[in-house]
Amino acid sequence: MKPRPLYRSLTCWSGMLAMGFVCWAWWDSMTRESFLRTPNYQFTHFAGLAAVEYESSSWRSVPFEVDRSITILDAGIAPFGSAAFERGGDRNSSANPIEPLMGFKSPEDWILLLPHWLILLAVALLWSTLLVWRARRIRRVGSIDPGGRL
């Protein structure tokens, strides 16, 4: 049996869809700021970054909140930012321009910043690995004759 062509592969199209979504999210984050807030977590999408923040003592009374606003980017924020992880409580080490108030928060609080280029790179590596695995599997199955011998 002849294998299906690459353009009919679910792996191919799902990878293109995932990479397209990450590219769109990156472009969108440069013009808009989006939030998803729960009582202790906040998921933020802004300035070429995706952020996850945990606050141990939350003041939010609403269990679930979504917000979206137009962003006016500061000249110091580049679309190719770097990843960062920062905990609260240390007022001297907060050199992060994105979240300068982490030093005033509780030591249990933290924030994780992931740039969209890093997410895109991770998706591309996973996608290419799956495509190589698919090609090897098809080649291996194609080398077995109908009698089941190599």
TIVO-2410 file (N, C-alpha, C; in nm, 3 decimals):
# residues 150
REC num residu      c1      c2      c3 atome chaine
REC   1      M   0.084  -0.117   0.000     N      A
REC   1      M   0.000   0.000   0.000    CA      A
REC   1      M   0.089   0.124   0.000     C      A
REC   2      K   0.060   0.216  -0.086     N      A
REC   2      K   0.138   0.339  -0.099    CA      A
REC   2      K   0.096   0.437   0.012     C      A
REC   3      P   0.195   0.501   0.079     N      A
REC   3      P   0.160   0.595   0.187    CA      A
REC   3      P   0.094   0.721   0.132     C      A
REC   4      R   0.013   0.783   0.218     N      A
REC   4      R  -0.053   0.907   0.177    CA      A
REC   4      R   0.051   1.018   0.163     C      A
REC   5      P   0.029   1.110   0.070     N      A
REC   5      P   0.125   1.221   0.055    CA      A
REC   5      P   0.124   1.312   0.178     C      A
REC   6      L   0.229   1.391   0.191     N      A
REC   6      L   0.247   1.476   0.307    CA      A
REC   6      L   0.132   1.577   0.323     C      A
REC   7      Y   0.081   1.629   0.212     N      A
REC   7      Y  -0.024   1.730   0.223    CA      A
REC   7      Y  -0.156   1.672   0.275     C      A
REC   8      R  -0.167   1.540   0.283     N      A
REC   8      R  -0.287   1.478   0.339    CA      A
REC   8      R  -0.263   1.428   0.481     C      A
REC   9      S  -0.150   1.462   0.537     N      A
REC   9      S  -0.113   1.416   0.671    CA      A
REC   9      S  -0.174   1.507   0.777     C      A
REC  10      L  -0.230   1.447   0.880     N      A
REC  10      L  -0.282   1.522   0.994    CA      A
REC  10      L  -0.169   1.592   1.068     C      A
REC  11      T  -0.054   1.530   1.075     N      A
REC  11      T   0.063   1.589   1.140    CA      A
REC  11      T   0.105   1.718   1.070     C      A
REC  12      C   0.106   1.716   0.939     N      A
REC  12      C   0.146   1.833   0.861    CA      A
REC  12      C   0.051   1.950   0.887     C      A
REC  13      W  -0.078   1.927   0.876     N      A
REC  13      W  -0.175   2.036   0.888    CA      A
REC  13      W  -0.190   2.084   1.033     C      A
REC  14      S  -0.181   1.993   1.129     N      A
REC  14      S  -0.190   2.038   1.268    CA      A
REC  14      S  -0.068   2.122   1.307     C      A
REC  15      G   0.049   2.087   1.256     N      A
REC  15      G   0.169   2.169   1.280    CA      A
REC  15      G   0.158   2.306   1.217     C      A
REC  16      M   0.108   2.311   1.094     N      A
REC  16      M   0.089   2.442   1.029    CA      A
REC  16      M  -0.012   2.527   1.105     C      A
REC  17      L  -0.119   2.464   1.151     N      A
REC  17      L  -0.221   2.536   1.227    CA      A
REC  17      L  -0.162   2.589   1.359     C      A
REC  18      A  -0.086   2.507   1.430     N      A
REC  18      A  -0.026   2.549   1.557    CA      A
REC  18      A   0.074   2.662   1.536     C      A
REC  19      M   0.159   2.651   1.433     N      A
REC  19      M   0.257   2.756   1.408    CA      A
REC  19      M   0.189   2.885   1.361     C      A
REC  20      G   0.085   2.871   1.281     N      A
REC  20      G   0.009   2.989   1.240    CA      A
REC  20      G  -0.057   3.059   1.358     C      A
REC  21      F  -0.110   2.979   1.452     N      A
REC  21      F  -0.172   3.038   1.571    CA      A
REC  21      F  -0.070   3.112   1.656     C      A
REC  22      V   0.047   3.054   1.676     N      A
REC  22      V   0.151   3.121   1.756    CA      A
REC  22      V   0.198   3.249   1.688     C      A
REC  23      C   0.212   3.247   1.556     N      A
REC  23      C   0.251   3.369   1.483    CA      A
REC  23      C   0.144   3.477   1.496     C      A
REC  24      W   0.018   3.437   1.485     N      A
REC  24      W  -0.091   3.533   1.502    CA      A
REC  24      W  -0.091   3.589   1.644     C      A
REC  25      A  -0.071   3.504   1.745     N      A
REC  25      A  -0.070   3.548   1.885    CA      A
REC  25      A   0.045   3.646   1.909     C      A
REC  26      W   0.159   3.620   1.848     N      A
REC  26      W   0.274   3.709   1.859    CA      A
REC  26      W   0.241   3.846   1.800     C      A
REC  27      W   0.187   3.845   1.680     N      A
REC  27      W   0.151   3.971   1.614    CA      A
REC  27      W   0.044   4.044   1.695     C      A
REC  28      D  -0.054   3.972   1.745     N      A
REC  28      D  -0.162   4.031   1.822    CA      A
REC  28      D  -0.111   4.090   1.953     C      A
REC  29      S  -0.012   4.025   2.014     N      A
REC  29      S   0.039   4.074   2.142    CA      A
REC  29      S   0.115   4.206   2.127     C      A
REC  30      M   0.158   4.237   2.006     N      A
REC  30      M   0.228   4.363   1.985    CA      A
REC  30      M   0.131   4.481   1.974     C      A
REC  31      T   0.001   4.453   1.957     N      A
REC  31      T  -0.096   4.562   1.946    CA      A
REC  31      T  -0.202   4.559   2.056     C      A
REC  32      R  -0.221   4.445   2.120     N      A
REC  32      R  -0.324   4.432   2.224    CA      A
REC  32      R  -0.267   4.359   2.346     C      A
REC  33      E  -0.331   4.384   2.457     N      A
REC  33      E  -0.295   4.318   2.582    CA      A
REC  33      E  -0.417   4.238   2.628     C      A
REC  34      S  -0.398   4.111   2.653     N      A
REC  34      S  -0.509   4.023   2.692    CA      A
REC  34      S  -0.479   3.960   2.827     C      A
REC  35      F  -0.584   3.947   2.908     N      A
REC  35      F  -0.571   3.887   3.041    CA      A
REC  35      F  -0.677   3.779   3.059     C      A
REC  36      L  -0.638   3.677   3.129     N      A
REC  36      L  -0.731   3.577   3.182    CA      A
REC  36      L  -0.696   3.565   3.329     C      A
REC  37      R  -0.789   3.608   3.414     N      A
REC  37      R  -0.762   3.609   3.558    CA      A
REC  37      R  -0.850   3.509   3.630     C      A
REC  38      T  -0.788   3.436   3.719     N      A
REC  38      T  -0.859   3.349   3.812    CA      A
REC  38      T  -0.820   3.399   3.952     C      A
REC  39      P  -0.878   3.345   4.060     N      A
REC  39      P  -0.844   3.401   4.192    CA      A
REC  39      P  -0.694   3.403   4.224     C      A
REC  40      N  -0.617   3.304   4.185     N      A
REC  40      N  -0.474   3.305   4.218    CA      A
REC  40      N  -0.381   3.316   4.097     C      A
REC  41      Y  -0.430   3.289   3.979     N      A
REC  41      Y  -0.345   3.291   3.859    CA      A
REC  41      Y  -0.390   3.399   3.762     C      A
REC  42      Q  -0.293   3.450   3.688     N      A
REC  42      Q  -0.323   3.545   3.582    CA      A
REC  42      Q  -0.240   3.506   3.461     C      A
REC  43      F  -0.307   3.486   3.348     N      A
REC  43      F  -0.242   3.455   3.222    CA      A
REC  43      F  -0.250   3.581   3.137     C      A
REC  44      T  -0.134   3.631   3.096     N      A
REC  44      T  -0.126   3.758   3.025    CA      A
REC  44      T  -0.055   3.739   2.893     C      A
REC  45      H  -0.095   3.819   2.797     N      A
REC  45      H  -0.043   3.811   2.660    CA      A
REC  45      H  -0.018   3.955   2.615     C      A
REC  46      F   0.110   3.999   2.610     N      A
REC  46      F   0.139   4.138   2.577    CA      A
REC  46      F   0.283   4.153   2.531     C      A
REC  47      A   0.310   4.252   2.450     N      A
REC  47      A   0.445   4.295   2.411    CA      A
REC  47      A   0.534   4.181   2.364     C      A
REC  48      G   0.479   4.086   2.289     N      A
REC  48      G   0.558   3.974   2.239    CA      A
REC  48      G   0.585   3.866   2.343     C      A
REC  49      L   0.516   3.872   2.456     N      A
REC  49      L   0.538   3.778   2.565    CA      A
REC  49      L   0.407   3.712   2.608     C      A
REC  50      A   0.420   3.591   2.656     N      A
REC  50      A   0.311   3.523   2.725    CA      A
REC  50      A   0.356   3.507   2.869     C      A
REC  51      A   0.272   3.544   2.964     N      A
REC  51      A   0.312   3.542   3.104    CA      A
REC  51      A   0.211   3.464   3.187     C      A
REC  52      V   0.263   3.391   3.284     N      A
REC  52      V   0.180   3.323   3.384    CA      A
REC  52      V   0.226   3.376   3.519     C      A
REC  53      E   0.130   3.427   3.596     N      A
REC  53      E   0.163   3.485   3.726    CA      A
REC  53      E   0.079   3.419   3.835     C      A
REC  54      Y   0.143   3.390   3.946     N      A
REC  54      Y   0.074   3.332   4.061    CA      A
REC  54      Y   0.082   3.429   4.178     C      A
REC  55      E  -0.033   3.456   4.239     N      A
REC  55      E  -0.039   3.539   4.359    CA      A
REC  55      E  -0.100   3.457   4.471     C      A
REC  56      S  -0.025   3.439   4.579     N      A
REC  56      S  -0.073   3.354   4.688    CA      A
REC  56      S  -0.189   3.418   4.764     C      A
REC  57      S  -0.184   3.547   4.785     N      A
REC  57      S  -0.294   3.614   4.854    CA      A
REC  57      S  -0.365   3.703   4.753     C      A
REC  58      S  -0.471   3.652   4.698     N      A
REC  58      S  -0.541   3.724   4.593    CA      A
REC  58      S  -0.648   3.814   4.652     C      A
REC  59      W  -0.664   3.930   4.594     N      A
REC  59      W  -0.767   4.025   4.636    CA      A
REC  59      W  -0.888   4.017   4.543     C      A
REC  60      R  -0.879   3.933   4.440     N      A
REC  60      R  -0.988   3.925   4.342    CA      A
REC  60      R  -1.106   3.847   4.398     C      A
REC  61      S  -1.223   3.903   4.383     N      A
REC  61      S  -1.344   3.834   4.429    CA      A
REC  61      S  -1.415   3.764   4.314     C      A
REC  62      V  -1.385   3.804   4.191     N      A
REC  62      V  -1.448   3.743   4.074    CA      A
REC  62      V  -1.373   3.613   4.043     C      A
REC  63      P  -1.444   3.499   4.026     N      A
REC  63      P  -1.373   3.374   4.003    CA      A
REC  63      P  -1.305   3.364   3.867     C      A
REC  64      F  -1.356   3.439   3.769     N      A
REC  64      F  -1.304   3.425   3.633    CA      A
REC  64      F  -1.325   3.559   3.563     C      A
REC  65      E  -1.219   3.615   3.507     N      A
REC  65      E  -1.229   3.745   3.441    CA      A
REC  65      E  -1.142   3.746   3.316     C      A
REC  66      V  -1.195   3.802   3.209     N      A
REC  66      V  -1.123   3.816   3.083    CA      A
REC  66      V  -1.124   3.963   3.044     C      A
REC  67      D  -1.009   4.014   3.003     N      A
REC  67      D  -0.998   4.155   2.967    CA      A
REC  67      D  -0.906   4.168   2.847     C      A
REC  68      R  -0.932   4.269   2.765     N      A
REC  68      R  -0.851   4.293   2.646    CA      A
REC  68      R  -0.846   4.443   2.623     C      A
REC  69      S  -0.726   4.495   2.597     N      A
REC  69      S  -0.712   4.638   2.575    CA      A
REC  69      S  -0.603   4.664   2.471     C      A
REC  70      I  -0.606   4.784   2.417     N      A
REC  70      I  -0.505   4.825   2.320    CA      A
REC  70      I  -0.378   4.863   2.396     C      A
REC  71      T  -0.264   4.818   2.345     N      A
REC  71      T  -0.135   4.842   2.410    CA      A
REC  71      T  -0.059   4.951   2.336     C      A
REC  72      I  -0.004   5.042   2.412     N      A
REC  72      I   0.091   5.139   2.356    CA      A
REC  72      I   0.227   5.093   2.405     C      A
REC  73      L   0.306   5.037   2.313     N      A
REC  73      L   0.434   4.978   2.352    CA      A
REC  73      L   0.537   5.083   2.388     C      A
REC  74      D   0.610   5.052   2.491     N      A
REC  74      D   0.723   5.133   2.533    CA      A
REC  74      D   0.838   5.106   2.436     C      A
REC  75      A   0.919   5.205   2.410     N      A
REC  75      A   1.030   5.188   2.315    CA      A
REC  75      A   1.132   5.087   2.366     C      A
REC  76      G   1.138   5.061   2.497     N      A
REC  76      G   1.237   4.970   2.552    CA      A
REC  76      G   1.198   4.823   2.541     C      A
REC  77      I   1.075   4.793   2.502     N      A
REC  77      I   1.029   4.655   2.493    CA      A
REC  77      I   1.042   4.608   2.349     C      A
REC  78      A   1.122   4.506   2.327     N      A
REC  78      A   1.147   4.454   2.192    CA      A
REC  78      A   1.059   4.332   2.167     C      A
REC  79      P   1.022   4.306   2.040     N      A
REC  79      P   0.940   4.188   2.011    CA      A
REC  79      P   1.016   4.056   2.029     C      A
REC  80      F   1.149   4.062   2.041     N      A
REC  80      F   1.229   3.942   2.064    CA      A
REC  80      F   1.284   3.945   2.206     C      A
REC  81      G   1.195   3.947   2.303     N      A
REC  81      G   1.235   3.952   2.443    CA      A
REC  81      G   1.296   3.821   2.488     C      A
REC  82      S   1.335   3.816   2.613     N      A
REC  82      S   1.395   3.694   2.668    CA      A
REC  82      S   1.302   3.634   2.773     C      A
REC  83      A   1.320   3.506   2.797     N      A
REC  83      A   1.241   3.436   2.897    CA      A
REC  83      A   1.291   3.475   3.036     C      A
REC  84      A   1.199   3.474   3.132     N      A
REC  84      A   1.237   3.509   3.269    CA      A
REC  84      A   1.145   3.440   3.367     C      A
REC  85      F   1.200   3.410   3.483     N      A
REC  85      F   1.122   3.358   3.595    CA      A
REC  85      F   1.164   3.437   3.718     C      A
REC  86      E   1.067   3.493   3.789     N      A
REC  86      E   1.102   3.575   3.903    CA      A
REC  86      E   1.006   3.547   4.018     C      A
REC  87      R   1.061   3.542   4.137     N      A
REC  87      R   0.982   3.524   4.259    CA      A
REC  87      R   0.969   3.659   4.330     C      A
REC  88      G   0.866   3.672   4.408     N      A
REC  88      G   0.846   3.794   4.484    CA      A
REC  88      G   0.930   3.796   4.611     C      A
REC  89      G   0.936   3.913   4.674     N      A
REC  89      G   1.001   3.924   4.803    CA      A
REC  89      G   1.138   3.985   4.804     C      A
REC  90      D   1.216   3.972   4.700     N      A
REC  90      D   1.352   4.027   4.699    CA      A
REC  90      D   1.349   4.161   4.626     C      A
REC  91      R   1.352   4.269   4.701     N      A
REC  91      R   1.338   4.403   4.642    CA      A
REC  91      R   1.461   4.447   4.563     C      A
REC  92      N   1.576   4.387   4.589     N      A
REC  92      N   1.698   4.429   4.521    CA      A
REC  92      N   1.718   4.362   4.386     C      A
REC  93      S   1.661   4.242   4.366     N      A
REC  93      S   1.690   4.168   4.243    CA      A
REC  93      S   1.588   4.191   4.133     C      A
REC  94      S   1.491   4.276   4.154     N      A
REC  94      S   1.386   4.296   4.055    CA      A
REC  94      S   1.434   4.393   3.947     C      A
REC  95      A   1.509   4.341   3.852     N      A
REC  95      A   1.560   4.424   3.743    CA      A
REC  95      A   1.476   4.405   3.617     C      A
REC  96      N   1.365   4.335   3.627     N      A
REC  96      N   1.281   4.305   3.513    CA      A
REC  96      N   1.194   4.426   3.479     C      A
REC  97      P   1.206   4.483   3.359     N      A
REC  97      P   1.125   4.601   3.326    CA      A
REC  97      P   0.977   4.568   3.306     C      A
REC  98      I   0.944   4.441   3.283     N      A
REC  98      I   0.804   4.403   3.262    CA      A
REC  98      I   0.727   4.402   3.393     C      A
REC  99      E   0.786   4.350   3.498     N      A
REC  99      E   0.718   4.337   3.628    CA      A
REC  99      E   0.808   4.394   3.738     C      A
REC 100      P   0.820   4.526   3.749     N      A
REC 100      P   0.912   4.585   3.847    CA      A
REC 100      P   0.862   4.575   3.991     C      A
REC 101      L   0.736   4.540   4.013     N      A
REC 101      L   0.682   4.537   4.148    CA      A
REC 101      L   0.693   4.400   4.216     C      A
REC 102      M   0.760   4.303   4.154     N      A
REC 102      M   0.772   4.170   4.214    CA      A
REC 102      M   0.845   4.174   4.348     C      A
REC 103      G   0.932   4.270   4.370     N      A
REC 103      G   1.003   4.282   4.497    CA      A
REC 103      G   0.912   4.316   4.613     C      A
REC 104      F   0.796   4.373   4.585     N      A
REC 104      F   0.703   4.412   4.690    CA      A
REC 104      F   0.597   4.305   4.716     C      A
REC 105      K   0.604   4.195   4.643     N      A
REC 105      K   0.506   4.088   4.660    CA      A
REC 105      K   0.556   3.982   4.756     C      A
REC 106      S   0.468   3.891   4.790     N      A
REC 106      S   0.501   3.783   4.883    CA      A
REC 106      S   0.605   3.689   4.821     C      A
REC 107      P   0.690   3.624   4.902     N      A
REC 107      P   0.789   3.529   4.848    CA      A
REC 107      P   0.727   3.408   4.779     C      A
REC 108      E   0.601   3.377   4.806     N      A
REC 108      E   0.535   3.265   4.739    CA      A
REC 108      E   0.487   3.301   4.598     C      A
REC 109      D   0.480   3.429   4.568     N      A
REC 109      D   0.434   3.474   4.436    CA      A
REC 109      D   0.544   3.457   4.333     C      A
REC 110      W   0.505   3.432   4.208     N      A
REC 110      W   0.602   3.417   4.101    CA      A
REC 110      W   0.541   3.458   3.968     C      A
REC 111      I   0.628   3.484   3.871     N      A
REC 111      I   0.585   3.516   3.735    CA      A
REC 111      I   0.681   3.447   3.638     C      A
REC 112      L   0.624   3.389   3.533     N      A
REC 112      L   0.701   3.324   3.426    CA      A
REC 112      L   0.670   3.396   3.297     C      A
REC 113      L   0.773   3.448   3.232     N      A
REC 113      L   0.759   3.519   3.104    CA      A
REC 113      L   0.819   3.435   2.993     C      A
REC 114      L   0.740   3.405   2.892     N      A
REC 114      L   0.788   3.329   2.776    CA      A
REC 114      L   0.766   3.412   2.650     C      A
REC 115      P   0.872   3.443   2.577     N      A
REC 115      P   0.853   3.517   2.452    CA      A
REC 115      P   0.790   3.428   2.345     C      A
REC 116      H   0.716   3.488   2.257     N      A
REC 116      H   0.649   3.410   2.153    CA      A
REC 116      H   0.747   3.342   2.058     C      A
REC 117      W   0.864   3.401   2.036     N      A
REC 117      W   0.961   3.335   1.948    CA      A
REC 117      W   1.007   3.203   2.009     C      A
REC 118      L   1.016   3.195   2.142     N      A
REC 118      L   1.055   3.071   2.207    CA      A
REC 118      L   0.945   2.965   2.196     C      A
REC 119      I   0.821   3.009   2.209     N      A
REC 119      I   0.707   2.917   2.193    CA      A
REC 119      I   0.703   2.867   2.049     C      A
REC 120      L   0.725   2.958   1.952     N      A
REC 120      L   0.726   2.919   1.811    CA      A
REC 120      L   0.839   2.820   1.782     C      A
REC 121      L   0.956   2.842   1.840     N      A
REC 121      L   1.068   2.750   1.824    CA      A
REC 121      L   1.035   2.612   1.881     C      A
REC 122      A   0.973   2.607   1.997     N      A
REC 122      A   0.935   2.479   2.058    CA      A
REC 122      A   0.833   2.405   1.972     C      A
REC 123      V   0.735   2.477   1.917     N      A
REC 123      V   0.635   2.415   1.830    CA      A
REC 123      V   0.702   2.364   1.702     C      A
REC 124      A   0.793   2.444   1.645     N      A
REC 124      A   0.862   2.402   1.522    CA      A
REC 124      A   0.948   2.278   1.544     C      A
REC 125      L   1.017   2.271   1.658     N      A
REC 125      L   1.098   2.153   1.688    CA      A
REC 125      L   1.011   2.029   1.707     C      A
REC 126      L   0.901   2.044   1.778     N      A
REC 126      L   0.810   1.932   1.798    CA      A
REC 126      L   0.751   1.887   1.665     C      A
REC 127      W   0.710   1.982   1.583     N      A
REC 127      W   0.649   1.951   1.453    CA      A
REC 127      W   0.749   1.880   1.362     C      A
REC 128      S   0.872   1.932   1.355     N      A
REC 128      S   0.972   1.868   1.268    CA      A
REC 128      S   1.008   1.729   1.318     C      A
REC 129      T   1.011   1.710   1.450     N      A
REC 129      T   1.036   1.576   1.506    CA      A
REC 129      T   0.925   1.479   1.466     C      A
REC 130      L   0.802   1.524   1.474     N      A
REC 130      L   0.690   1.438   1.434    CA      A
REC 130      L   0.693   1.405   1.285     C      A
REC 131      L   0.732   1.503   1.202     N      A
REC 131      L   0.740   1.477   1.058    CA      A
REC 131      L   0.853   1.378   1.025     C      A
REC 132      V   0.967   1.390   1.094     N      A
REC 132      V   1.076   1.294   1.073    CA      A
REC 132      V   1.035   1.155   1.120     C      A
REC 133      W   0.968   1.147   1.234     N      A
REC 133      W   0.920   1.018   1.285    CA      A
REC 133      W   0.821   0.956   1.186     C      A
REC 134      R   0.734   1.038   1.128     N      A
REC 134      R   0.637   0.988   1.030    CA      A
REC 134      R   0.708   0.933   0.907     C      A
REC 135      A   0.809   1.005   0.859     N      A
REC 135      A   0.883   0.960   0.741    CA      A
REC 135      A   0.956   0.829   0.767     C      A
REC 136      R   1.017   0.816   0.884     N      A
REC 136      R   1.088   0.692   0.918    CA      A
REC 136      R   0.990   0.575   0.933     C      A
REC 137      R   0.875   0.601   0.992     N      A
REC 137      R   0.776   0.496   1.009    CA      A
REC 137      R   0.722   0.449   0.875     C      A
REC 138      I   0.698   0.542   0.784     N      A
REC 138      I   0.650   0.505   0.651    CA      A
REC 138      I   0.757   0.428   0.576     C      A
REC 139      R   0.883   0.470   0.588     N      A
REC 139      R   0.992   0.400   0.521    CA      A
REC 139      R   1.008   0.258   0.577     C      A
REC 140      R   0.995   0.243   0.709     N      A
REC 140      R   1.008   0.112   0.772    CA      A
REC 140      R   0.893   0.019   0.732     C      A
REC 141      V   0.771   0.070   0.732     N      A
REC 141      V   0.655  -0.010   0.693    CA      A
REC 141      V   0.662  -0.046   0.545     C      A
REC 142      G   0.716   0.043   0.463     N      A
REC 142      G   0.729   0.017   0.321    CA      A
REC 142      G   0.833  -0.088   0.288     C      A
REC 143      S   0.929  -0.110   0.379     N      A
REC 143      S   1.034  -0.208   0.352    CA      A
REC 143      S   0.992  -0.350   0.387     C      A
REC 144      I   0.878  -0.367   0.454     N      A
REC 144      I   0.830  -0.501   0.488    CA      A
REC 144      I   0.744  -0.552   0.373     C      A
REC 145      D   0.775  -0.673   0.325     N      A
REC 145      D   0.695  -0.729   0.215    CA      A
REC 145      D   0.565  -0.787   0.270     C      A
REC 146      P   0.470  -0.818   0.183     N      A
REC 146      P   0.339  -0.868   0.227    CA      A
REC 146      P   0.347  -0.994   0.312     C      A
REC 147      G   0.452  -1.072   0.299     N      A
REC 147      G   0.466  -1.192   0.381    CA      A
REC 147      G   0.510  -1.164   0.522     C      A
REC 148      G   0.549  -1.039   0.553     N      A
REC 148      G   0.588  -1.002   0.687    CA      A
REC 148      G   0.736  -1.014   0.712     C      A
REC 149      R   0.814  -1.050   0.610     N      A
REC 149      R   0.960  -1.061   0.627    CA      A
REC 149      R   1.028  -0.932   0.581     C      A
REC 150      L   1.145  -0.908   0.637     N      A
REC 150      L   1.222  -0.790   0.598    CA      A
REC 150      L   1.296  -0.813   0.470     C      A
***
